[in-house]
Amino acid sequence: MNARTWLPPLSVALVAIAVYAGSLFNGFVLDDHQAIEANPIVTGDLSPALALFQPYRAQSPYPVFRPLTTLSFAAQWAIHGPAPWAFHLANVLLHAVVSVLVLSLARTILPGQPLASYLAALLFAVHTIHTDAVSSVVGRAEVMTAGFAIASLLAWHKFMTQRGAESAALASLTYLLALLSKETAGPLPLFAAIMTARRPCGRTRLLWQMAFGLPLALYLALRLNALGALFSVQARYFEHIDTWHTFLTMVGVLARYTALLIVPYPLSPDYSFDSIPVAQHVLEPWTAAGLVILPGMLLACFLTRSNAIGTAIAFFLVFMLPALNIVPLMVPMAERIAYLASAGFCLLAGQFLAWAASRYRVAGSVLAAAWLLALSGLTVERDQVWHDDVTLFSDAVKVHPRCALSLANLGQALLAEGRTEAAVAALHKAIEIGPWKWEFRVALADILHDSGLHRDEADLLLDGLRYGGGKVPDKRRLCAALVETGQFTDEATCMGTPPGPP
């Protein structure tokens, strides 16, 4: 094996590891606490086999089904216990593996373009938008899904070019593993169909249906059994928004993703509530940009003279589908969801940079080097933001001052550090933005309770009734506060009384 064979993948892997090396000094943040530290399957209190039969976050009001990701956490916990650095190390190594797989995918989609393939893989390895997936331990779901999905596509391509039932079987198995890591692998058969369309023989189409239909059916059966429904009906971001305004908003979100792939700044771990307002008309800047970008990409797929360019765009659009509310989401945008789709963008960007380097020599080479170095520096800096919850959510609030969930999470993180006054201020601001969120009120009520301010605690919870149509998500919690203030003699009497001021 000569250096031309092993040096490119090795260098891509080493670069991916280098830019995320700082992750080893980070702790558990955000959803890591619930999905790992408080997950009895991960900590060994329950059998790992249960991962196939219950939600990824069993105690969450928004359960999801990612059994293979859960099992990876459980395996690590069994080996080294609650050591954050080890979990982060696994994420970094997995990202390096996926970056090498992107190189293989690029060589497949861009045959005869070694420079473009190499640049695409390097861009993927260092891209700052990936910090949401790599720097948080729970982001491993995205990384594992991407790895298995790309492996599936590579196996399917090998089947189409060399035949062999073992390649089709491998494509089917890795697709199932991708789904069991995270549901964002769902659109893979669509892109495989685009690849298959170039070889329109009946046998290939039949094998495509079997290779991807069978694992999808098995996954959906397991998901239905674990969750009781294929899709969560809780906390849909656009639950009360009509289809037209949802479409306008999500077209704008596509424009936002595209912008962050070109210049990944500023970034945020949360885009809920007022971070991305619901679009009202087509002339809003982000919506207008999206209405140009989306049809432009679709036209490029069909009209481009280069199959490589069209395939790269198709890859991006197909794997962006889960991020565009095709299946109702709890938030309108999350950078981690773009992890797999970004490979398509990198394939396109790699071709552009290779063309610029060949056409303009020095200027093109400087452009490629500058972009890669800028992304690397931003990634190293961004990775440090994920060090702990206070650092992460302070930065999130700085980017989106009216993101209620970030403010609430910041309040909880500040409280954990003993900074009660700052925690109360953050939670008050969160309630001001999202007054209907009962969990924000309970978080603040708990602090007031511990401070002996029982009257303020009760008033805060009673005020929340105005936003729930008189319904109380947790009446026992409200009654406990009312008993503390003497408004009821005992909880039983309160529980039997219609909600509202006594």
N, C-alpha and C positions, 0 to 999 in steps of 0.2 A: 504493500500500500504506500503510494507516494504522498508527498506533502500536499499536493493539490486536492487529494481526496479527504484527508483528515483535518487539515488546518482550518478551512472555513467553518465546519461545525464546531470544532474545539474553540475557536476564537469567539464565535457567537455565544456559546455557552459561558465562557469566561467573562465576556462583557456583561451578560445578563446577571451573573453572580456578583460582579464588581459593583454595579450601580445599586444593587439591593443589599449589599453586605451590611449596611447600617441597620437593617431590620432585626438583626440578632440582638440589638440592644433595646428593642421595643417590647412593651408588655402586651397584655390582652386589652383590646379596646372594642368599643361599640358592641356588636352582636357576639363577639368572642365569649363574653361572660355567660350569656344564656346558652349558646350552642356548644360550648366546651365545658366551662367551669361548673355550670349548673345543670348539665345534661347527664342524667344517671347512666345512660348507655355508654357515654364516653368515660365517665369516672369509674365504671365497673360495678356500680350498684345494681344495674340491670344487665341482662344478657345482651351481648352485641347482636345476636340474631334478631332481636326486637326491632332493630333499625329498619328491617324490611316491612314491618307491620305497624309502625307508628310514626308520627311526624318527626321531622328533623329537629324542630324546637317544640317539644311536647307541651311546654307550659305557656307557649306564646298564644296570644289571641289570633295570630295570623300564621297558622301552621303550614309548613311546606314539607315536601318529600324528597330527601336527598340521602338515601341510605349509604351509598358508597362513600360519600364525604364523611358522614358520621362514623363509619367503620374506620376510615383512615385516622380520624381523631382518636378513636378508642384504642387503636393499635399503638399509637404513639404514647398515649397516657399509660397504657399497660407497661411500656418499656421504660419510660423516664419520668412519669408523673407530670404534675402541672408546671413544667418548665417552659415558659414562653419562648425562649431563644430556640429551643429545639423545634417547636411548631413553626416558627418563622424560618428556620433553616430549611425545613422540608418544603415550605412554600417557595423559597428562593430556588432551590434545586429543581422543583417541578417547573417553575417558570423557565429555567434554563433548558430543560428538556423540551418544553413546548416551543421555545424559540428555535431550537434545532429542527423540530418538526415543521415549523414554518419555512425554514430553509429548504427542506425536502419538498414541501408543498409548492414553494416558489419554483424550484427546479422542474417540477411536474407541469405547472401552469405556464411557466416562462421558459420553454425548452430553447437551448441555444443562447440564453441570456445570463451567463454566470454572474456578471457584475450586478445586474438588476436583482437577481435572486439573493445575492449576498447582502446588498444594501437593504432589501426588504426585510430580511431576517434581523439585521442589525437594528433597523428602525423599530421592529417589534420588540426586540430585547430591551431597548432603552426607553421606550415611549413612556412618558410621564402619566398618561391617562391610566396606565396599568397599575399604578400604586394602590388604587382602590381595591384591586383584586389580589395583589401580591403582598402588600404591606399589612393587610388585615388577615388574620388567620382564617376567618370564615370565607374570605375571598377565594380560598382554595377550591371551592365548588366551581368557580369560573375557570380556574386554571386546569383542573382535572377534566372538566367537560371539554375544554378546547383541545387538550392533548388527545383524548380518546376520539373526538370528532375528526380531527385532522388525520389521525391514524386510520380511522374508518374510510375517509375519502382516499387516502393513499392506497389502501388495500383494494378499494373499489376500482381505482384507476388501474392498478396492476391486473385485476381480473379482466377489465375491458381490453387491455393491451396484450396480455399474455395468457388469458384464460386461466383455468385451474380453479376447481371448486373450493380449495382451501383459502384462496384469496377472498372469494365471496363470503365464505363463512367467517373469516377474520373481520371483514367489513361489518357484518351483522353483529358479531360479538362486541366489537369496540363501540358500535353505535348504542347498543344496550348499556354498556358501561358508562358511556357519555350521558345518557338519559338518567341513569341512577346516580350520577354525580350532581347533575342539575338539569332542570327541564329546558334550559335555553338551547340544548342540542336538538330540540324538536324539529326545526326546519331542515335539518341535514338531508333528508330524502329529496327535498326540493332541489337542492344544489346537485345532489347525485343524479337527479333526473336531467338536469341541464348537461351534465357530463355524459350521461347515457344517450341523450338525444343525438349526439354525433355518431352513434352506432345503433341505428334504429332497427335492429333485428328483433324478431319476436321473442327469441330465447333470452336475450339480454333484458328485455322489458319484464319478462316473467320473473327472472332471477332478481331484478331490482325490487319488484313487489314483495318477493319472499325475504330478501336480505334485509329490507328496512321495515316492511309491514309487520313481520312476526315480532321483532324486538319491541316495536312501538306498541303493539297490542298487549304484549306481556307487561310492559312498563305501565300502560294505562290501567291494566287490571290491578297491579300492585298499588298504584297510586290511589285508585278508587277505594281499595280495601283499607288503606292506611288513613286517608283523609275523609272518607265518606262522600267525597265529591271530586270531580276532576279538577275543578278550579274553585278557589276560595271565593266566597260571596261577601267576605267582610272587607271593609275599609278600601273599597275600590276608589281610586282618586277621582274618577269621573262619574261616580255613581249617580249624581244628580245633574249631570251635564248632558245635553243632547248630543247626538252623533256628529253634527256639523261642527260645533265648537270644540268637541273632542278632537276631531280630525285637524282643525286649524291649529290647535295647541300642539299636537304631536308632530305635525309637519314642521312647526317651529323647533320642536325638540330635535328632530333630525338635523336641522341647520345648526343647532347648538353642538351636537355631537361632532358634526363635520368640522366646525370651527375649532373645537378642542383637540381634534386629531391633527389639525394643522399647527395650532398654537395652543398647547395645553395649559392655559392660564386665564383666569384663576380656576382652581379645582375645589370641589366640595364633596364631603361624604354623604350629604343629604340635600335633596332638592324638593322636599315636601312643602305643603301649605303655600305660603306666599312667595316662595323662591321662584316658582314658575307660574305666574298668573294664567288663568284660563283665557285663551285668545278670544277676542270679540269680533274681529273683522280681518279681512285678507291683507290689509295694508299695514298691519303691525310689522315692525322690522324683521323679527325672527320668522314670523309666519310667511311674509313675502319672500324672504330668502329661501325658505324651505320649499315654497311653491315654484321656485326657479330650479333649486338643486334636485328635487325628486324627479320631475319630468326630464331634466337634463341628463341625469344618470341613466334613466330608463331608455332614453333615446340613444345615448352612447352605447348601451349594451347591444342595441339592434343595428345601429348604423356604423359603428366603428369598423375600420378595415382590419384591425388587429384583434384576433380572437383572445389574445392575452389580456388586452385592456378590458374588453367586454366581460371576460370571465372574472377578472379581479373586481370589477364593479358589481357583478352579479353576486359574488361571494359576500361583499360588504352588505348589499341590500338584503339578501336572504337571511343572513345571520343577525341583521339589525331588527328583523321582525319581532322577536320577543321584547325588544326594548321600545317598541313603538305602540304598545298598548293593544296589539292584535289580540293577545290574551290580557284581560283587565289587570292592571298593576295597582299596587298600593301607593306608589310614587310615580310621578310622570317621567323621572329620569334618574339613572344611577350609572355612574361611570363604569363600574365593574361589569355591567351587562354588555358593554361594548368590547370586552376583552377579545372574544373570538372574532367578532365582526371586524375588529381593527386589523386583522391579518389581511383582509381584502384591501383595506386602505393602504397598508404597507406594501402590498404587491403593486398597487398602482403607483405609489410614491417611488418605489424602487425603480420602476421602469422610467419614470420621469427623471430621476437623478442620474441614472445610467445614460439616458439620452443627452442630458445637459452636459455630463462629463465628456461624452464622445463628441458632441457638437461644439462645445465652447471650451473644451480642455481645462485650462487653469480655472476659469470662472466657475465652470460646472463642478469641478472637483472641490473648490473652496466652498461652494454652496452646500454640497453633500456633507463635507466635513463639519461645516458650521452648524448645520441642522442637527447632526448626530451629537455633536459636543454640547449644543444648547439643551437638547432633550436629556442627555446624560446628567448634566448639571442640575436641571430642574428636578429630575427623578431623585437624585441623591438628596436634594433639599426637601422635596415633598415627602420622602420616606421618613424624615425626622419628625414631620407633623404627626405621624401615626404613633409617636412614642407612648402617649398615654391619653386618657379620655379628656382631661382638662385641656391639654395642648390641641388635641384634634378638634374639639367642639368650640374652643375659643377661636380657632382659625375659621371654622365653619360659619360662626356667627359674624365674623369679620367680613366674609365673602357675601353671605346672605343674612343681613341683620334682621329680616322678618321671617326667618325660618323657625317656626314655633318648635318643631321637634328638636332641632339643634339646641335651642335655648333651654328646653326642658332637660335634655341630656347633659348640657353643661351644668345646669343646676344640680343634678344628681351627682355629677363628678366632683363639683366643688364641695358638696356636702360630705362626700366620702373623704375629702382632704381636710375636713373640719372648718371650712370657710363658709359658715352658716349664713352670714349676712349677704355675701355675694350670691349664694345659692338661692336665697329668697328673692333677691332682685331678678335673677335670671328666670325663675319660675313665674314670678308676677308678669314679666314681659311675655313669656310663652302663653300664659292664660289670656293676656290682653289680645294676642293675635289669634289664638284658637280657644275661645271661651267655652266651646262645646266639648272640649277634650276632657273627659272625666278623670283620666289618669294623671293629667297635669295637676288638677285640683287635689287629687289624693296625695300626690307627692309633696305639694306645698302644705296640705293639711297635716301630714305626718310631722313635718318640721314644726308647725305651730303647736301641735299636740305635745311634742317633746319639750317645747319651750314653755308649756303651761298656758298657752293662749287658746283655751278651749272655746271661748266665745267666738274669736276670729276664725277658728277651725270650723265651727258649725256654720257660721255665716258664709264662709267660702263654699262649703258643700251645698248649702241651701240655694245659694245664688246659681249654682250649676244646674238646678232643676229647670231654670228658665230656658235652657238650651236643649233640653232633652224631651220637651213636651210633657214634663211631669214624670217621666220615667227615670228610674234610678238604676244605673248599672250595678251598684253594690249598695243596697239599702242598709245592710248590716253595718257597713262602715259609717254611713250617715247617722244611723241610730246610736252608735257608740258615741259619736260626737255630741248628739243631742242629750244623751243621758249624762255626759260629763258636765254639761252646762245646767243641768237640772230641769230641762224642758220636758223630760220624761223620767219617770221613776225607774223604769227598767227597759231593757231592749225588747222584751217580749211585747210589751204594750206598744212600743214604737213600731215594731214590725207589723202589727195588726192595724196600724193607722195609715190612711192614704198618704202618699208622699206630699210634702209641702210643709210650711211653717205650722207648728202646733197651735 
